[in-house]
Amino acid sequence: MKTKQIVEALLFASDAPLTAADIARADESLDEDMVEAAIQELRVEYDRTERAVQIFEIAGGYQLLTRPE
């Protein structure tokens, strides 16, 4: 599975913010730098395609939430 897909799935499934370390622990092929890069790519993709969700940085972690508007 690709890094972005793993990150997106974990953020979608979680009801609490996840740190890059939390996400990296979910798959032994990931490290925190890879997770951070995937999050940045997903943020750009979500903005470019005007998705209803975006990734927020909250409480030292990341969470997938609906856009305020």
C-alpha positions in Angstrom: 0.0 0.0 0.0 1.2 3.5 -0.8 2.2 5.9 2.0 -0.5 8.4 1.2 -3.1 5.7 1.3 -2.0 4.4 4.7 -1.8 7.9 6.2 -5.2 8.9 4.8 -6.8 5.6 6.0 -5.4 6.0 9.5 -6.5 9.6 9.8 -10.0 8.8 8.5 -10.4 5.9 11.0 -9.2 7.8 14.0 -11.5 9.9 16.2 -8.4 11.6 17.8 -5.4 13.4 16.4 -2.5 11.2 15.5 1.2 12.2 15.5 3.5 11.3 12.7 5.1 8.8 15.0 1.7 7.2 15.7 1.1 6.8 12.0 4.6 5.6 11.3 4.2 2.8 13.9 1.2 1.4 11.9 3.5 0.1 9.1 7.1 -0.9 9.4 7.9 0.6 6.0 7.1 4.1 7.2 9.1 6.7 9.1 8.0 10.1 10.4 9.6 12.0 7.5 7.6 9.9 5.0 4.4 10.5 7.0 5.0 14.3 7.2 5.6 14.4 3.4 2.5 12.4 2.7 0.4 14.7 4.9 1.7 17.7 3.0 0.9 16.0 -0.3 -2.6 15.2 0.9 -3.2 18.7 2.0 -2.2 20.1 -1.4 -4.4 17.4 -3.1 -7.4 18.2 -0.9 -7.1 21.9 -1.6 -6.5 21.5 -5.3 -9.5 19.2 -5.7 -11.7 21.2 -3.3 -12.5 18.2 -1.1 -14.9 18.5 1.7 -12.2 17.5 4.2 -8.8 18.8 5.1 -6.0 17.7 7.5 -5.8 19.9 10.6 -2.9 20.0 13.0 -4.4 19.7 16.5 -3.0 18.9 19.9 0.4 18.0 18.5 -1.1 15.6 15.9 -3.1 15.5 12.8 -6.8 14.9 12.2 -9.0 14.7 9.2 -11.9 17.0 9.6 -14.6 18.6 7.4 -13.8 22.1 6.2 -15.4 24.8 8.3 -17.2 26.3 5.3 
